[in-house]
């Protein structure tokens, strides 16, 4: 449901990821001696610094069995419309980066070479509803709304985020899209949010009719660049006390620590929002208020050979920037893997086969 702070894994989940990676890459040789394609940029598998806050991540299940169940609720099987709310001050460059990522998801976008963001989303589309309908491969940014006057102030709670959505629905006006809409609230780097940095980097839920007038699935993600990049923009930033003691610098693919960190969290939340929009569809565990979802199971895993503190096999461009997926307009992104209901493992299109 939410991306916890930071993106590190407890020992039991690390064991799970190691077994997952072995499943995905059983036919391959050691990741240290193999690349995705000899014509692609250099591949590597960086080891990440350990976190003293790793206990903040929760996991439901065991290292031998992850019981992701379907609870009969809807998934977003119709072509998905994203209603994007820019809360606070954003530059055109920042907006373009986020839009390029969102538009890279759709199967209708074929310009990006493999492994692509669209290929990554194909794992999400394996999830179905009770009629057998898969999550849609079609995603568009239906409309954008600029709340650049901070309608709810610069200190938001979870409820006031819903009021931000309510204003957009009322005054934009955004369409009330119950069937295929997802409402995405992005807060600028000068906005603090309840539990931000301390416990979460992003989350998804649904709006309350008493506040918004409708029940609508939504997600919130904040720009952590000025507040806690070492937690919510990880692995592009690590705590200062770890500097010099880690495996080396992991450079953001688009040169913006805050925005590149947001992209990873947006991908995590959109995958979970699509597969569990009303918190009654796909998740593990017995608590629907705090479910373990398809993104939670793969936090910190970006490629084959991940686990035990390693990211997995990813790539570097000519400038040394780290990524694992390609997007539209030549963009590159670093996104965590997603739990596959078919493989019963974390996987992504950059997996070594």
C-alpha positions, 0 to 999 in steps of 0.5 A: 500500500505504501512505500516505507522509509527507506527502500531496504529489506528485512532479512526474511524478505531478502531470503525471499528475493534471493529465491525469487531471483534464482527462479527468474534466472535459473537458466542463466549463468552468474550475473557477474559474468553476464550482460543483458546484451553485448551492445547495451551499456555496461551492466553491474550489480551494486551492493547497497549500504545497510539501513538502521531503519530496515525494521520499518518494512513489514512483510506478511508471509514466509521465505518459502511461500508468499500467499498473494490472494485475490479478495474479489474486488475490482482492478483497473481493467478499463483503459486507465485515465490518470488525473494528475494534480501538481500541488505546489510549485513545479518547473516545466522540466520537472513536469515533462520528466514525470509525464514522459514516465507516465506516458511510457507505461502504455502499451500504445507507446512503442518507441522505447527499446527493450527493456522498456517501462511498457514491458515492465507494466506487462507484469502488472497486467497479469492480474485479473478481476473475478471476470478474468479481465486483466489490468489495462495496458492502456494508460493516458494522462487524461487531465492535469490540475495545478494547485500552485497556491497551496490550497491546503497549505504547506503541511498536509495530512492524509485527509487534507490530501483528499481535500486537494483532490476534492478541489480538483474534482470541483473546480478543475473540473476533473471528471468523476471517473469511478471505473477507470480513473486514478487520481495522482497527487504530487507534492513539491519539495517544500510541502510536508506531509503526514508521515512523509520521510518518517514512515512513508515516501508515498501511499495509495488509498481511496477518497471518502465521499464525506470529503470528496463526494465520491469514492475514487482511487488515488495515490500521493507521492512527495518530492523528497529532494530537500527533506529526506532524499537519503530515504525517499530518493534512495538509492540515489542518495544515502545517509551522510554517515555512510558516505565513503563506506558504501559500494560507490555512487548510484547516479540518477538516470535523469540527473535529478535525485528528487524526481528520479526517486519519485518516479520509482515510487510512482511506479510502485504505487501505480502498480498497487493502485491498479491491482488493489484500488479499493483495498479489496483485490490483490494483496497478501496478509490478513489485514486489509488496512495494512496489506502487503501488495505486489510492489511491497514484495519486491522493494529494493530489487531492480534486476537479476541477482538482487537480494542480500543488499544487492540491487540486482543487475542494472545498467549504466549509460555513458555518463555513469547514470544507473537505470534498468528501463527505457522510456519515451523520448530517450528517457531512462528510468530505474524501477523496482521489480513487481511480483508476478502471479505467474512466476510467483517471483519478483520479475522485470523485463531486464531479467537475465534469461 
